[in-house]
Amino acid sequence: MSTQESHPVRLSDIAPGEEVIVVGLASGRGAARHFTKLGVEPGMALRVLESVGAGPVFVALGERQLEIGRGMADKLLVR
């Protein structure tokens, strides 16, 4: 199943190597501020670099690499 054609899923459910588009958040304003500070907003492309067990999710945002805690990755909706 391609994440590009399906319903939004949590970033924490995406396998390493996949590229996704941020479509929204499943949380409140605090998480939204956190992602804005990181430069992550709807419409942006992310590539998952590493996602193992209960640990953080490492993503590439353009040339930058970000570490997103598992709890926050559960709140970030992507396609």
ZAZA-222836 format. One record per residue (C-alpha): residue in three letters; x, y, z. Coordinates in pm, 1 decimal, m for minus. Example, Ala and Ser with C-alpha at 12.3 -4.5 7.8 and 13.67 -1.06 7.14 Angstrom:
BEGIN
['ala' [1230.0 m450.0 780.0]]
['ser' [1367.0 m106.0 714.0]]
//
This chain:
BEGIN
['met' [0.0 0.0 0.0]]
['ser' [146.4 333.9 m102.3]]
['thr' [137.9 606.3 162.1]]
['gln' [84.4 856.7 m119.2]]
['glu' [m259.8 712.6 m208.1]]
['ser' [m387.2 604.6 135.0]]
['his' [m541.8 777.4 432.9]]
['pro' [m306.4 969.8 660.6]]
['val' [m94.2 756.2 893.1]]
['arg' [133.6 835.9 1185.2]]
['leu' [495.6 913.3 1105.0]]
['ser' [594.1 645.8 1357.0]]
['asp' [430.4 382.0 1130.5]]
['ile' [645.9 464.0 825.4]]
['ala' [930.7 234.3 729.7]]
['pro' [1285.2 365.7 684.6]]
['gly' [1355.9 477.1 329.0]]
['glu' [1003.6 598.6 257.6]]
['glu' [933.7 959.7 166.9]]
['val' [608.6 1112.9 289.8]]
['ile' [424.0 1444.6 290.6]]
['val' [314.5 1601.8 618.8]]
['val' [m64.7 1646.4 617.2]]
['gly' [m144.9 1744.3 976.1]]
['leu' [m132.7 1676.3 1347.2]]
['ala' [m337.6 1457.5 1577.5]]
['ser' [m281.5 1680.9 1880.2]]
['gly' [m309.0 2029.6 2023.1]]
['arg' [m132.8 2362.1 1997.2]]
['gly' [172.2 2261.7 2202.4]]
['ala' [272.8 1992.9 1955.5]]
['ala' [197.2 2227.1 1665.6]]
['arg' [436.6 2487.5 1813.1]]
['his' [702.3 2220.0 1862.9]]
['phe' [684.4 2108.7 1498.6]]
['thr' [679.7 2470.0 1375.8]]
['lys' [1001.0 2533.6 1572.3]]
['leu' [1154.2 2229.0 1400.8]]
['gly' [1044.0 2365.5 1062.6]]
['val' [796.0 2080.9 1002.5]]
['glu' [467.3 2202.6 852.3]]
['pro' [188.0 2059.0 634.9]]
['gly' [292.6 2009.8 273.5]]
['met' [657.3 1940.4 353.8]]
['ala' [831.3 1622.9 240.3]]
['leu' [1012.2 1405.3 493.7]]
['arg' [1221.0 1094.5 432.8]]
['val' [1237.0 845.1 717.8]]
['leu' [1598.1 750.4 786.3]]
['glu' [1557.3 530.4 1093.3]]
['ser' [1266.1 410.9 1305.3]]
['val' [1332.8 126.1 1546.5]]
['gly' [1115.4 m4.5 1829.9]]
['ala' [1012.3 254.5 2085.3]]
['gly' [1302.6 487.9 2006.8]]
['pro' [1298.6 814.6 1815.7]]
['val' [1228.8 850.7 1445.0]]
['phe' [1511.5 1006.7 1244.0]]
['val' [1400.2 1196.3 933.8]]
['ala' [1554.7 1405.7 659.0]]
['leu' [1392.6 1741.6 591.6]]
['gly' [1574.6 1867.6 286.5]]
['glu' [1942.6 1869.5 381.8]]
['arg' [1864.8 1868.3 755.6]]
['gln' [1828.5 1560.9 973.6]]
['leu' [1586.0 1566.6 1264.7]]
['glu' [1530.3 1335.6 1559.4]]
['ile' [1161.5 1318.3 1652.6]]
['gly' [1062.7 1142.8 1973.6]]
['arg' [829.6 845.5 1930.9]]
['gly' [542.5 1020.7 2113.2]]
['met' [565.1 1323.5 1885.9]]
['ala' [602.6 1101.8 1576.1]]
['asp' [273.9 936.4 1677.8]]
['lys' [106.0 1278.6 1650.0]]
['leu' [243.9 1374.7 1307.5]]
['leu' [12.8 1262.7 1024.9]]
['val' [163.5 1191.4 682.6]]
['arg' [77.5 1044.4 342.0]]
//
